[in-house]
Amino acid sequence: MRKSARVTLTLAAAVALAGCGRRHLDPCDAASFNDQACQDAVRSGGYYWGGTWYPMVYHYPYPFYYDQYRTHITRGGTVVAAPAGSYSRPGSSSVVRGGFGSSGAAHAAGE
């Protein structure tokens, strides 16, 4: 398949997703793969998107979805990256604090 045909198909898929009202991206889908979010989704049976829980049944373990993603990339596929924090639980912070035991935690807390 020529590159221009792939771009056209990618754009058509994006328009189709927008048209059917689907505003969230499955983190285990090859075209929107997110490593950590996919691992969490497979383990938890779903994922958060924009603070809303989407229950999913993943029939395979995480390595299957990672392999699908790698195959997708190898074949020239593109990945639509989700905005930062899209897969966060409501009220959770994506900021990592500390790192040096109790002294790091105290420093991060401003003590």
Protein Blocks (a to p, Z undefined) as FASTA:
>chain_A
ZZklmmmmmmmmmmmmmmnopabdcfkbmklgcfklmmmmmmnopaceehiacddddfbd
fklmmmmmmmmmmnopacddddehklpcehiafbdgejiojklmmmmnoZZ
